[in-house]
Amino acid sequence: MSDQTAIGRAAQAREGTPFLCCAQAAFYLGMSETTLKQHRKAGTGPRVRRHSRHLRYHIDDLDAWSQQSGETRK
């Protein structure tokens, strides 16, 4: 996903609700839903919240997790 696409999606999310479902959060992070689920089960993923019976990710938590866990390559 290009930076412009990510910026656009983040802006769009902030205009609506800042909470994303699992599929949206995985797409936003550029990973599969399965990988995101594995991170959640291992306790290594972004903070997740339960709204009724639905899991939701706040976009700020996704950004923070991505910044913290992102790799830098030399």
PDB file of N, CA, C, O and CB in Angstrom:
ATOM      1  N   MET A   1       0.852  -1.165   0.000  1.00  0.00           N
ATOM      2  CA  MET A   1       0.000   0.000   0.000  1.00  0.00           C
ATOM      3  C   MET A   1       0.901   1.231   0.000  1.00  0.00           C
ATOM      4  O   MET A   1       1.840   1.309   0.792  1.00  0.00           O
ATOM      5  CB  MET A   1      -0.971  -0.004   1.223  1.00  0.00           C
ATOM      6  N   SER A   2       0.626   2.183  -0.872  1.00  0.00           N
ATOM      7  CA  SER A   2       1.442   3.390  -0.946  1.00  0.00           C
ATOM      8  C   SER A   2       1.149   4.291   0.249  1.00  0.00           C
ATOM      9  O   SER A   2       0.123   4.157   0.916  1.00  0.00           O
ATOM     10  CB  SER A   2       1.186   4.144  -2.268  1.00  0.00           C
ATOM     11  N   ASP A   3       2.079   5.212   0.500  1.00  0.00           N
ATOM     12  CA  ASP A   3       1.885   6.150   1.600  1.00  0.00           C
ATOM     13  C   ASP A   3       0.636   6.998   1.390  1.00  0.00           C
ATOM     14  O   ASP A   3      -0.101   7.267   2.338  1.00  0.00           O
ATOM     15  CB  ASP A   3       3.110   7.050   1.752  1.00  0.00           C
ATOM     16  N   GLN A   4       0.396   7.420   0.146  1.00  0.00           N
ATOM     17  CA  GLN A   4      -0.786   8.231  -0.140  1.00  0.00           C
ATOM     18  C   GLN A   4      -2.067   7.442   0.126  1.00  0.00           C
ATOM     19  O   GLN A   4      -3.040   7.986   0.647  1.00  0.00           O
ATOM     20  CB  GLN A   4      -0.758   8.720  -1.595  1.00  0.00           C
ATOM     21  N   THR A   5      -2.060   6.167  -0.231  1.00  0.00           N
ATOM     22  CA  THR A   5      -3.231   5.332   0.021  1.00  0.00           C
ATOM     23  C   THR A   5      -3.458   5.187   1.521  1.00  0.00           C
ATOM     24  O   THR A   5      -4.590   5.294   1.992  1.00  0.00           O
ATOM     25  CB  THR A   5      -3.065   3.947  -0.635  1.00  0.00           C
ATOM     26  N   ALA A   6      -2.389   4.944   2.270  1.00  0.00           N
ATOM     27  CA  ALA A   6      -2.499   4.797   3.720  1.00  0.00           C
ATOM     28  C   ALA A   6      -2.988   6.087   4.360  1.00  0.00           C
ATOM     29  O   ALA A   6      -3.829   6.060   5.259  1.00  0.00           O
ATOM     30  CB  ALA A   6      -1.153   4.388   4.323  1.00  0.00           C
ATOM     31  N   ILE A   7      -2.467   7.208   3.901  1.00  0.00           N
ATOM     32  CA  ILE A   7      -2.888   8.501   4.440  1.00  0.00           C
ATOM     33  C   ILE A   7      -4.365   8.736   4.140  1.00  0.00           C
ATOM     34  O   ILE A   7      -5.119   9.189   5.001  1.00  0.00           O
ATOM     35  CB  ILE A   7      -2.028   9.645   3.854  1.00  0.00           C
ATOM     36  N   GLY A   8      -4.767   8.425   2.913  1.00  0.00           N
ATOM     37  CA  GLY A   8      -6.164   8.586   2.532  1.00  0.00           C
ATOM     38  C   GLY A   8      -7.086   7.703   3.348  1.00  0.00           C
ATOM     39  O   GLY A   8      -8.153   8.138   3.781  1.00  0.00           O
ATOM     40  N   ARG A   9      -6.668   6.445   3.558  1.00  0.00           N
ATOM     41  CA  ARG A   9      -7.492   5.523   4.339  1.00  0.00           C
ATOM     42  C   ARG A   9      -7.574   5.973   5.792  1.00  0.00           C
ATOM     43  O   ARG A   9      -8.632   5.870   6.415  1.00  0.00           O
ATOM     44  CB  ARG A   9      -6.929   4.096   4.258  1.00  0.00           C
ATOM     45  N   ALA A  10      -6.470   6.469   6.335  1.00  0.00           N
ATOM     46  CA  ALA A  10      -6.485   6.946   7.716  1.00  0.00           C
ATOM     47  C   ALA A  10      -7.404   8.157   7.849  1.00  0.00           C
ATOM     48  O   ALA A  10      -8.177   8.251   8.802  1.00  0.00           O
ATOM     49  CB  ALA A  10      -5.059   7.300   8.183  1.00  0.00           C
ATOM     50  N   ALA A  11      -7.320   9.077   6.901  1.00  0.00           N
ATOM     51  CA  ALA A  11      -8.184  10.259   6.928  1.00  0.00           C
ATOM     52  C   ALA A  11      -9.645   9.852   6.819  1.00  0.00           C
ATOM     53  O   ALA A  11     -10.501  10.398   7.514  1.00  0.00           O
ATOM     54  CB  ALA A  11      -7.815  11.230   5.792  1.00  0.00           C
ATOM     55  N   GLN A  12      -9.925   8.902   5.955  1.00  0.00           N
ATOM     56  CA  GLN A  12     -11.293   8.422   5.769  1.00  0.00           C
ATOM     57  C   GLN A  12     -11.799   7.753   7.050  1.00  0.00           C
ATOM     58  O   GLN A  12     -12.955   7.933   7.431  1.00  0.00           O
ATOM     59  CB  GLN A  12     -11.366   7.435   4.578  1.00  0.00           C
ATOM     60  N   ALA A  13     -10.949   6.997   7.699  1.00  0.00           N
ATOM     61  CA  ALA A  13     -11.346   6.328   8.936  1.00  0.00           C
ATOM     62  C   ALA A  13     -11.624   7.347  10.033  1.00  0.00           C
ATOM     63  O   ALA A  13     -12.562   7.188  10.814  1.00  0.00           O
ATOM     64  CB  ALA A  13     -10.259   5.343   9.390  1.00  0.00           C
ATOM     65  N   ARG A  14     -10.811   8.387  10.087  1.00  0.00           N
ATOM     66  CA  ARG A  14     -11.010   9.409  11.113  1.00  0.00           C
ATOM     67  C   ARG A  14     -12.291  10.209  10.880  1.00  0.00           C
ATOM     68  O   ARG A  14     -12.902  10.682  11.839  1.00  0.00           O
ATOM     69  CB  ARG A  14      -9.813  10.350  11.151  1.00  0.00           C
ATOM     70  N   GLU A  15     -12.702  10.366   9.631  1.00  0.00           N
ATOM     71  CA  GLU A  15     -13.940  11.081   9.330  1.00  0.00           C
ATOM     72  C   GLU A  15     -15.154  10.280   9.789  1.00  0.00           C
ATOM     73  O   GLU A  15     -16.141  10.850  10.254  1.00  0.00           O
ATOM     74  CB  GLU A  15     -14.037  11.375   7.829  1.00  0.00           C
ATOM     75  N   GLY A  16     -15.076   8.980   9.659  1.00  0.00           N
ATOM     76  CA  GLY A  16     -16.173   8.112  10.091  1.00  0.00           C
ATOM     77  C   GLY A  16     -15.908   7.663  11.508  1.00  0.00           C
ATOM     78  O   GLY A  16     -15.785   8.482  12.420  1.00  0.00           O
ATOM     79  N   THR A  17     -15.822   6.391  11.685  1.00  0.00           N
ATOM     80  CA  THR A  17     -15.486   5.842  12.990  1.00  0.00           C
ATOM     81  C   THR A  17     -14.004   5.484  13.010  1.00  0.00           C
ATOM     82  O   THR A  17     -13.477   5.000  12.008  1.00  0.00           O
ATOM     83  CB  THR A  17     -16.362   4.600  13.316  1.00  0.00           C
ATOM     84  N   PRO A  18     -13.329   5.711  14.121  1.00  0.00           N
ATOM     85  CA  PRO A  18     -11.918   5.342  14.198  1.00  0.00           C
ATOM     86  C   PRO A  18     -11.709   3.860  14.487  1.00  0.00           C
ATOM     87  O   PRO A  18     -10.571   3.398  14.575  1.00  0.00           O
ATOM     88  CB  PRO A  18     -11.232   6.163  15.259  1.00  0.00           C
ATOM     89  N   PHE A  19     -12.806   3.110  14.636  1.00  0.00           N
ATOM     90  CA  PHE A  19     -12.704   1.693  14.947  1.00  0.00           C
ATOM     91  C   PHE A  19     -12.863   0.857  13.688  1.00  0.00           C
ATOM     92  O   PHE A  19     -13.814   1.032  12.926  1.00  0.00           O
ATOM     93  CB  PHE A  19     -13.752   1.294  15.984  1.00  0.00           C
ATOM     94  N   LEU A  20     -11.920  -0.054  13.478  1.00  0.00           N
ATOM     95  CA  LEU A  20     -11.920  -0.912  12.300  1.00  0.00           C
ATOM     96  C   LEU A  20     -12.168  -2.355  12.718  1.00  0.00           C
ATOM     97  O   LEU A  20     -11.721  -2.788  13.780  1.00  0.00           O
ATOM     98  CB  LEU A  20     -10.586  -0.790  11.529  1.00  0.00           C
ATOM     99  N   CYS A  21     -12.883  -3.095  11.877  1.00  0.00           N
ATOM    100  CA  CYS A  21     -13.069  -4.525  12.130  1.00  0.00           C
ATOM    101  C   CYS A  21     -11.752  -5.245  11.808  1.00  0.00           C
ATOM    102  O   CYS A  21     -10.804  -4.624  11.327  1.00  0.00           O
ATOM    103  CB  CYS A  21     -14.261  -5.107  11.274  1.00  0.00           C
ATOM    104  N   CYS A  22     -11.700  -6.529  12.068  1.00  0.00           N
ATOM    105  CA  CYS A  22     -10.470  -7.298  11.862  1.00  0.00           C
ATOM    106  C   CYS A  22     -10.000  -7.252  10.412  1.00  0.00           C
ATOM    107  O   CYS A  22      -8.808  -7.085  10.152  1.00  0.00           O
ATOM    108  CB  CYS A  22     -10.681  -8.744  12.286  1.00  0.00           C
ATOM    109  N   ALA A  23     -10.918  -7.397   9.473  1.00  0.00           N
ATOM    110  CA  ALA A  23     -10.541  -7.381   8.057  1.00  0.00           C
ATOM    111  C   ALA A  23      -9.983  -6.023   7.653  1.00  0.00           C
ATOM    112  O   ALA A  23      -8.987  -5.953   6.933  1.00  0.00           O
ATOM    113  CB  ALA A  23     -11.745  -7.735   7.178  1.00  0.00           C
ATOM    114  N   GLN A  24     -10.612  -4.947   8.109  1.00  0.00           N
ATOM    115  CA  GLN A  24     -10.138  -3.604   7.781  1.00  0.00           C
ATOM    116  C   GLN A  24      -8.781  -3.339   8.428  1.00  0.00           C
ATOM    117  O   GLN A  24      -7.891  -2.764   7.803  1.00  0.00           O
ATOM    118  CB  GLN A  24     -11.159  -2.546   8.235  1.00  0.00           C
ATOM    119  N   ALA A  25      -8.628  -3.761   9.680  1.00  0.00           N
ATOM    120  CA  ALA A  25      -7.364  -3.550  10.387  1.00  0.00           C
ATOM    121  C   ALA A  25      -6.226  -4.309   9.706  1.00  0.00           C
ATOM    122  O   ALA A  25      -5.126  -3.778   9.551  1.00  0.00           O
ATOM    123  CB  ALA A  25      -7.490  -3.988  11.855  1.00  0.00           C
ATOM    124  N   ALA A  26      -6.488  -5.536   9.307  1.00  0.00           N
ATOM    125  CA  ALA A  26      -5.461  -6.329   8.620  1.00  0.00           C
ATOM    126  C   ALA A  26      -5.071  -5.661   7.305  1.00  0.00           C
ATOM    127  O   ALA A  26      -3.886  -5.569   6.984  1.00  0.00           O
ATOM    128  CB  ALA A  26      -5.964  -7.771   8.361  1.00  0.00           C
ATOM    129  N   PHE A  27      -6.052  -5.200   6.549  1.00  0.00           N
ATOM    130  CA  PHE A  27      -5.772  -4.521   5.284  1.00  0.00           C
ATOM    131  C   PHE A  27      -4.971  -3.249   5.533  1.00  0.00           C
ATOM    132  O   PHE A  27      -4.013  -2.967   4.814  1.00  0.00           O
ATOM    133  CB  PHE A  27      -7.084  -4.191   4.540  1.00  0.00           C
ATOM    134  N   TYR A  28      -5.353  -2.491   6.535  1.00  0.00           N
ATOM    135  CA  TYR A  28      -4.669  -1.241   6.878  1.00  0.00           C
ATOM    136  C   TYR A  28      -3.200  -1.499   7.212  1.00  0.00           C
ATOM    137  O   TYR A  28      -2.324  -0.715   6.847  1.00  0.00           O
ATOM    138  CB  TYR A  28      -5.369  -0.551   8.065  1.00  0.00           C
ATOM    139  N   LEU A  29      -2.940  -2.610   7.912  1.00  0.00           N
ATOM    140  CA  LEU A  29      -1.570  -2.949   8.300  1.00  0.00           C
ATOM    141  C   LEU A  29      -0.809  -3.684   7.203  1.00  0.00           C
ATOM    142  O   LEU A  29       0.404  -3.867   7.301  1.00  0.00           O
ATOM    143  CB  LEU A  29      -1.586  -3.792   9.551  1.00  0.00           C
ATOM    144  N   GLY A  30      -1.516  -4.105   6.162  1.00  0.00           N
ATOM    145  CA  GLY A  30      -0.857  -4.802   5.058  1.00  0.00           C
ATOM    146  C   GLY A  30      -0.533  -6.248   5.371  1.00  0.00           C
ATOM    147  O   GLY A  30       0.486  -6.777   4.925  1.00  0.00           O
ATOM    148  N   MET A  31      -1.400  -6.884   6.137  1.00  0.00           N
ATOM    149  CA  MET A  31      -1.186  -8.291   6.474  1.00  0.00           C
ATOM    150  C   MET A  31      -2.504  -9.035   6.326  1.00  0.00           C
ATOM    151  O   MET A  31      -3.561  -8.424   6.166  1.00  0.00           O
ATOM    152  CB  MET A  31      -0.617  -8.449   7.919  1.00  0.00           C
ATOM    153  N   SER A  32      -2.432 -10.339   6.382  1.00  0.00           N
ATOM    154  CA  SER A  32      -3.656 -11.134   6.274  1.00  0.00           C
ATOM    155  C   SER A  32      -4.398 -11.129   7.613  1.00  0.00           C
ATOM    156  O   SER A  32      -3.820 -10.847   8.662  1.00  0.00           O
ATOM    157  CB  SER A  32      -3.329 -12.589   5.836  1.00  0.00           C
ATOM    158  N   GLU A  33      -5.672 -11.444   7.548  1.00  0.00           N
ATOM    159  CA  GLU A  33      -6.460 -11.561   8.777  1.00  0.00           C
ATOM    160  C   GLU A  33      -5.909 -12.669   9.666  1.00  0.00           C
ATOM    161  O   GLU A  33      -5.935 -12.564  10.892  1.00  0.00           O
ATOM    162  CB  GLU A  33      -7.938 -11.829   8.449  1.00  0.00           C
ATOM    163  N   THR A  34      -5.415 -13.726   9.042  1.00  0.00           N
ATOM    164  CA  THR A  34      -4.851 -14.846   9.798  1.00  0.00           C
ATOM    165  C   THR A  34      -3.629 -14.403  10.592  1.00  0.00           C
ATOM    166  O   THR A  34      -3.479 -14.768  11.758  1.00  0.00           O
ATOM    167  CB  THR A  34      -4.478 -15.998   8.856  1.00  0.00           C
ATOM    168  N   THR A  35      -2.759 -13.621   9.969  1.00  0.00           N
ATOM    169  CA  THR A  35      -1.566 -13.131  10.664  1.00  0.00           C
ATOM    170  C   THR A  35      -1.956 -12.221  11.818  1.00  0.00           C
ATOM    171  O   THR A  35      -1.390 -12.320  12.907  1.00  0.00           O
ATOM    172  CB  THR A  35      -0.637 -12.384   9.690  1.00  0.00           C
ATOM    173  N   LEU A  36      -2.919 -11.336  11.586  1.00  0.00           N
ATOM    174  CA  LEU A  36      -3.386 -10.451  12.654  1.00  0.00           C
ATOM    175  C   LEU A  36      -3.975 -11.266  13.802  1.00  0.00           C
ATOM    176  O   LEU A  36      -3.745 -10.949  14.969  1.00  0.00           O
ATOM    177  CB  LEU A  36      -4.432  -9.453  12.115  1.00  0.00           C
ATOM    178  N   LYS A  37      -4.727 -12.308  13.481  1.00  0.00           N
ATOM    179  CA  LYS A  37      -5.310 -13.178  14.504  1.00  0.00           C
ATOM    180  C   LYS A  37      -4.214 -13.887  15.297  1.00  0.00           C
ATOM    181  O   LYS A  37      -4.316 -14.016  16.517  1.00  0.00           O
ATOM    182  CB  LYS A  37      -6.254 -14.212  13.859  1.00  0.00           C
ATOM    183  N   GLN A  38      -3.169 -14.346  14.610  1.00  0.00           N
ATOM    184  CA  GLN A  38      -2.058 -15.007  15.295  1.00  0.00           C
ATOM    185  C   GLN A  38      -1.367 -14.045  16.256  1.00  0.00           C
ATOM    186  O   GLN A  38      -1.014 -14.426  17.372  1.00  0.00           O
ATOM    187  CB  GLN A  38      -1.046 -15.558  14.275  1.00  0.00           C
ATOM    188  N   HIS A  39      -1.173 -12.801  15.826  1.00  0.00           N
ATOM    189  CA  HIS A  39      -0.589 -11.788  16.719  1.00  0.00           C
ATOM    190  C   HIS A  39      -1.491 -11.562  17.932  1.00  0.00           C
ATOM    191  O   HIS A  39      -1.002 -11.458  19.057  1.00  0.00           O
ATOM    192  CB  HIS A  39      -0.367 -10.453  15.960  1.00  0.00           C
ATOM    193  N   ARG A  40      -2.796 -11.486  17.710  1.00  0.00           N
ATOM    194  CA  ARG A  40      -3.743 -11.264  18.805  1.00  0.00           C
ATOM    195  C   ARG A  40      -3.678 -12.408  19.805  1.00  0.00           C
ATOM    196  O   ARG A  40      -3.631 -12.170  21.012  1.00  0.00           O
ATOM    197  CB  ARG A  40      -5.176 -11.114  18.262  1.00  0.00           C
ATOM    198  N   LYS A  41      -3.673 -13.642  19.322  1.00  0.00           N
ATOM    199  CA  LYS A  41      -3.650 -14.809  20.212  1.00  0.00           C
ATOM    200  C   LYS A  41      -2.328 -14.921  20.973  1.00  0.00           C
ATOM    201  O   LYS A  41      -2.302 -15.382  22.114  1.00  0.00           O
ATOM    202  CB  LYS A  41      -3.891 -16.086  19.409  1.00  0.00           C
ATOM    203  N   ALA A  42      -1.229 -14.495  20.335  1.00  0.00           N
ATOM    204  CA  ALA A  42       0.085 -14.552  20.982  1.00  0.00           C
ATOM    205  C   ALA A  42       0.321 -13.364  21.914  1.00  0.00           C
ATOM    206  O   ALA A  42       1.288 -13.349  22.676  1.00  0.00           O
ATOM    207  CB  ALA A  42       1.182 -14.601  19.929  1.00  0.00           C
ATOM    208  N   GLY A  43      -0.565 -12.373  21.851  1.00  0.00           N
ATOM    209  CA  GLY A  43      -0.393 -11.185  22.680  1.00  0.00           C
ATOM    210  C   GLY A  43       0.635 -10.218  22.133  1.00  0.00           C
ATOM    211  O   GLY A  43       1.117  -9.349  22.860  1.00  0.00           O
ATOM    212  N   THR A  44       0.980 -10.357  20.854  1.00  0.00           N
ATOM    213  CA  THR A  44       2.003  -9.498  20.253  1.00  0.00           C
ATOM    214  C   THR A  44       1.416  -8.491  19.272  1.00  0.00           C
ATOM    215  O   THR A  44       2.154  -7.723  18.654  1.00  0.00           O
ATOM    216  CB  THR A  44       3.039 -10.346  19.547  1.00  0.00           C
ATOM    217  N   GLY A  45       0.110  -8.488  19.128  1.00  0.00           N
ATOM    218  CA  GLY A  45      -0.534  -7.607  18.153  1.00  0.00           C
ATOM    219  C   GLY A  45      -0.954  -6.286  18.757  1.00  0.00           C
ATOM    220  O   GLY A  45      -0.710  -6.022  19.934  1.00  0.00           O
ATOM    221  N   PRO A  46      -1.587  -5.459  17.944  1.00  0.00           N
ATOM    222  CA  PRO A  46      -2.090  -4.178  18.441  1.00  0.00           C
ATOM    223  C   PRO A  46      -3.236  -4.394  19.428  1.00  0.00           C
ATOM    224  O   PRO A  46      -3.881  -5.442  19.441  1.00  0.00           O
ATOM    225  CB  PRO A  46      -2.555  -3.292  17.270  1.00  0.00           C
ATOM    226  N   ARG A  47      -3.467  -3.384  20.244  1.00  0.00           N
ATOM    227  CA  ARG A  47      -4.557  -3.442  21.218  1.00  0.00           C
ATOM    228  C   ARG A  47      -5.884  -3.655  20.493  1.00  0.00           C
ATOM    229  O   ARG A  47      -6.170  -3.006  19.487  1.00  0.00           O
ATOM    230  CB  ARG A  47      -4.604  -2.146  22.074  1.00  0.00           C
ATOM    231  N   VAL A  48      -6.669  -4.558  21.012  1.00  0.00           N
ATOM    232  CA  VAL A  48      -7.979  -4.857  20.424  1.00  0.00           C
ATOM    233  C   VAL A  48      -9.039  -4.631  21.496  1.00  0.00           C
ATOM    234  O   VAL A  48      -8.805  -4.864  22.682  1.00  0.00           O
ATOM    235  CB  VAL A  48      -8.042  -6.331  19.867  1.00  0.00           C
ATOM    236  N   ARG A  49     -10.198  -4.177  21.059  1.00  0.00           N
ATOM    237  CA  ARG A  49     -11.301  -3.916  21.981  1.00  0.00           C
ATOM    238  C   ARG A  49     -12.504  -4.743  21.556  1.00  0.00           C
ATOM    239  O   ARG A  49     -12.709  -5.013  20.372  1.00  0.00           O
ATOM    240  CB  ARG A  49     -11.656  -2.401  22.021  1.00  0.00           C
ATOM    241  N   ARG A  50     -13.276  -5.130  22.526  1.00  0.00           N
ATOM    242  CA  ARG A  50     -14.491  -5.881  22.237  1.00  0.00           C
ATOM    243  C   ARG A  50     -15.669  -4.928  22.389  1.00  0.00           C
ATOM    244  O   ARG A  50     -15.908  -4.379  23.464  1.00  0.00           O
ATOM    245  CB  ARG A  50     -14.638  -7.130  23.180  1.00  0.00           C
ATOM    246  N   HIS A  51     -16.395  -4.743  21.297  1.00  0.00           N
ATOM    247  CA  HIS A  51     -17.623  -3.956  21.297  1.00  0.00           C
ATOM    248  C   HIS A  51     -18.753  -4.952  21.090  1.00  0.00           C
ATOM    249  O   HIS A  51     -18.970  -5.449  19.985  1.00  0.00           O
ATOM    250  CB  HIS A  51     -17.614  -2.824  20.178  1.00  0.00           C
ATOM    251  N   SER A  52     -19.462  -5.231  22.162  1.00  0.00           N
ATOM    252  CA  SER A  52     -20.490  -6.263  22.142  1.00  0.00           C
ATOM    253  C   SER A  52     -19.799  -7.591  21.815  1.00  0.00           C
ATOM    254  O   SER A  52     -18.935  -8.026  22.575  1.00  0.00           O
ATOM    255  CB  SER A  52     -21.627  -5.927  21.098  1.00  0.00           C
ATOM    256  N   ARG A  53     -20.152  -8.231  20.727  1.00  0.00           N
ATOM    257  CA  ARG A  53     -19.481  -9.496  20.373  1.00  0.00           C
ATOM    258  C   ARG A  53     -18.468  -9.308  19.262  1.00  0.00           C
ATOM    259  O   ARG A  53     -17.941 -10.284  18.728  1.00  0.00           O
ATOM    260  CB  ARG A  53     -20.506 -10.541  19.954  1.00  0.00           C
ATOM    261  N   HIS A  54     -18.190  -8.060  18.908  1.00  0.00           N
ATOM    262  CA  HIS A  54     -17.292  -7.761  17.799  1.00  0.00           C
ATOM    263  C   HIS A  54     -15.947  -7.239  18.303  1.00  0.00           C
ATOM    264  O   HIS A  54     -15.888  -6.454  19.250  1.00  0.00           O
ATOM    265  CB  HIS A  54     -17.934  -6.741  16.857  1.00  0.00           C
ATOM    266  N   LEU A  55     -14.880  -7.684  17.660  1.00  0.00           N
ATOM    267  CA  LEU A  55     -13.553  -7.161  17.958  1.00  0.00           C
ATOM    268  C   LEU A  55     -13.311  -5.950  17.074  1.00  0.00           C
ATOM    269  O   LEU A  55     -13.616  -5.971  15.882  1.00  0.00           O
ATOM    270  CB  LEU A  55     -12.450  -8.244  17.742  1.00  0.00           C
ATOM    271  N   ARG A  56     -12.757  -4.887  17.666  1.00  0.00           N
ATOM    272  CA  ARG A  56     -12.483  -3.662  16.921  1.00  0.00           C
ATOM    273  C   ARG A  56     -11.097  -3.150  17.286  1.00  0.00           C
ATOM    274  O   ARG A  56     -10.647  -3.261  18.426  1.00  0.00           O
ATOM    275  CB  ARG A  56     -13.559  -2.583  17.208  1.00  0.00           C
ATOM    276  N   TYR A  57     -10.441  -2.591  16.287  1.00  0.00           N
ATOM    277  CA  TYR A  57      -9.125  -1.985  16.465  1.00  0.00           C
ATOM    278  C   TYR A  57      -9.260  -0.487  16.255  1.00  0.00           C
ATOM    279  O   TYR A  57      -9.842  -0.050  15.262  1.00  0.00           O
ATOM    280  CB  TYR A  57      -8.075  -2.596  15.482  1.00  0.00           C
ATOM    281  N   HIS A  58      -8.730   0.304  17.177  1.00  0.00           N
ATOM    282  CA  HIS A  58      -8.723   1.754  17.007  1.00  0.00           C
ATOM    283  C   HIS A  58      -7.546   2.104  16.104  1.00  0.00           C
ATOM    284  O   HIS A  58      -6.454   1.555  16.249  1.00  0.00           O
ATOM    285  CB  HIS A  58      -8.628   2.502  18.391  1.00  0.00           C
ATOM    286  N   ILE A  59      -7.778   3.011  15.184  1.00  0.00           N
ATOM    287  CA  ILE A  59      -6.748   3.330  14.197  1.00  0.00           C
ATOM    288  C   ILE A  59      -5.480   3.883  14.855  1.00  0.00           C
ATOM    289  O   ILE A  59      -4.380   3.649  14.353  1.00  0.00           O
ATOM    290  CB  ILE A  59      -7.288   4.336  13.184  1.00  0.00           C
ATOM    291  N   ASP A  60      -5.614   4.615  15.972  1.00  0.00           N
ATOM    292  CA  ASP A  60      -4.434   5.121  16.677  1.00  0.00           C
ATOM    293  C   ASP A  60      -3.614   3.971  17.259  1.00  0.00           C
ATOM    294  O   ASP A  60      -2.384   4.028  17.267  1.00  0.00           O
ATOM    295  CB  ASP A  60      -4.852   6.094  17.796  1.00  0.00           C
ATOM    296  N   ASP A  61      -4.289   2.926  17.746  1.00  0.00           N
ATOM    297  CA  ASP A  61      -3.582   1.752  18.272  1.00  0.00           C
ATOM    298  C   ASP A  61      -2.841   1.012  17.162  1.00  0.00           C
ATOM    299  O   ASP A  61      -1.742   0.502  17.376  1.00  0.00           O
ATOM    300  CB  ASP A  61      -4.568   0.801  18.971  1.00  0.00           C
ATOM    301  N   LEU A  62      -3.447   0.954  15.975  1.00  0.00           N
ATOM    302  CA  LEU A  62      -2.786   0.308  14.838  1.00  0.00           C
ATOM    303  C   LEU A  62      -1.535   1.077  14.437  1.00  0.00           C
ATOM    304  O   LEU A  62      -0.487   0.483  14.183  1.00  0.00           O
ATOM    305  CB  LEU A  62      -3.747   0.201  13.642  1.00  0.00           C
ATOM    306  N   ASP A  63      -1.649   2.407  14.381  1.00  0.00           N
ATOM    307  CA  ASP A  63      -0.492   3.233  14.027  1.00  0.00           C
ATOM    308  C   ASP A  63       0.621   3.096  15.062  1.00  0.00           C
ATOM    309  O   ASP A  63       1.792   2.962  14.706  1.00  0.00           O
ATOM    310  CB  ASP A  63      -0.907   4.704  13.894  1.00  0.00           C
ATOM    311  N   ALA A  64       0.254   3.128  16.342  1.00  0.00           N
ATOM    312  CA  ALA A  64       1.253   3.010  17.411  1.00  0.00           C
ATOM    313  C   ALA A  64       1.946   1.653  17.362  1.00  0.00           C
ATOM    314  O   ALA A  64       3.167   1.577  17.497  1.00  0.00           O
ATOM    315  CB  ALA A  64       0.598   3.215  18.788  1.00  0.00           C
ATOM    316  N   TRP A  65       1.182   0.587  17.171  1.00  0.00           N
ATOM    317  CA  TRP A  65       1.765  -0.751  17.108  1.00  0.00           C
ATOM    318  C   TRP A  65       2.689  -0.875  15.906  1.00  0.00           C
ATOM    319  O   TRP A  65       3.768  -1.460  16.000  1.00  0.00           O
ATOM    320  CB  TRP A  65       0.663  -1.818  17.042  1.00  0.00           C
ATOM    321  N   SER A  66       2.263  -0.324  14.786  1.00  0.00           N
ATOM    322  CA  SER A  66       3.073  -0.391  13.574  1.00  0.00           C
ATOM    323  C   SER A  66       4.394   0.353  13.762  1.00  0.00           C
ATOM    324  O   SER A  66       5.448  -0.131  13.349  1.00  0.00           O
ATOM    325  CB  SER A  66       2.302   0.190  12.381  1.00  0.00           C
ATOM    326  N   GLN A  67       4.334   1.518  14.379  1.00  0.00           N
ATOM    327  CA  GLN A  67       5.556   2.289  14.630  1.00  0.00           C
ATOM    328  C   GLN A  67       6.489   1.539  15.583  1.00  0.00           C
ATOM    329  O   GLN A  67       7.702   1.507  15.379  1.00  0.00           O
ATOM    330  CB  GLN A  67       5.208   3.674  15.209  1.00  0.00           C
ATOM    331  N   GLN A  68       5.917   0.947  16.611  1.00  0.00           N
ATOM    332  CA  GLN A  68       6.705   0.254  17.628  1.00  0.00           C
ATOM    333  C   GLN A  68       7.321  -1.037  17.105  1.00  0.00           C
ATOM    334  O   GLN A  68       8.473  -1.349  17.405  1.00  0.00           O
ATOM    335  CB  GLN A  68       5.844  -0.047  18.833  1.00  0.00           C
ATOM    336  N   SER A  69       6.558  -1.777  16.332  1.00  0.00           N
ATOM    337  CA  SER A  69       7.020  -3.104  15.932  1.00  0.00           C
ATOM    338  C   SER A  69       7.622  -3.147  14.538  1.00  0.00           C
ATOM    339  O   SER A  69       8.103  -4.190  14.096  1.00  0.00           O
ATOM    340  CB  SER A  69       5.890  -4.069  16.006  1.00  0.00           C
ATOM    341  N   GLY A  70       7.595  -2.024  13.851  1.00  0.00           N
ATOM    342  CA  GLY A  70       8.133  -1.999  12.490  1.00  0.00           C
ATOM    343  C   GLY A  70       9.634  -2.217  12.467  1.00  0.00           C
ATOM    344  O   GLY A  70      10.357  -1.770  13.357  1.00  0.00           O
ATOM    345  N   GLU A  71      10.087  -2.905  11.442  1.00  0.00           N
ATOM    346  CA  GLU A  71      11.515  -3.162  11.285  1.00  0.00           C
ATOM    347  C   GLU A  71      12.147  -2.058  10.459  1.00  0.00           C
ATOM    348  O   GLU A  71      11.536  -1.521   9.535  1.00  0.00           O
ATOM    349  CB  GLU A  71      11.761  -4.535  10.629  1.00  0.00           C
ATOM    350  N   THR A  72      13.367  -1.733  10.807  1.00  0.00           N
ATOM    351  CA  THR A  72      14.142  -0.834   9.956  1.00  0.00           C
ATOM    352  C   THR A  72      15.268  -1.659   9.358  1.00  0.00           C
ATOM    353  O   THR A  72      15.963  -2.392  10.062  1.00  0.00           O
ATOM    354  CB  THR A  72      14.695   0.411  10.758  1.00  0.00           C
ATOM    355  N   ARG A  73      15.434  -1.532   8.074  1.00  0.00           N
ATOM    356  CA  ARG A  73      16.465  -2.315   7.382  1.00  0.00           C
ATOM    357  C   ARG A  73      17.547  -1.388   6.884  1.00  0.00           C
ATOM    358  O   ARG A  73      17.285  -0.275   6.428  1.00  0.00           O
ATOM    359  CB  ARG A  73      15.864  -3.123   6.208  1.00  0.00           C
ATOM    360  N   LYS A  74      18.758  -1.869   6.981  1.00  0.00           N
ATOM    361  CA  LYS A  74      19.904  -1.070   6.526  1.00  0.00           C
ATOM    362  C   LYS A  74      20.428  -1.603   5.228  1.00  0.00           C
ATOM    363  O   LYS A  74      21.392  -1.065   4.683  1.00  0.00           O
ATOM    364  CB  LYS A  74      21.018  -1.056   7.570  1.00  0.00           C
TER     365      LYS A  74
END
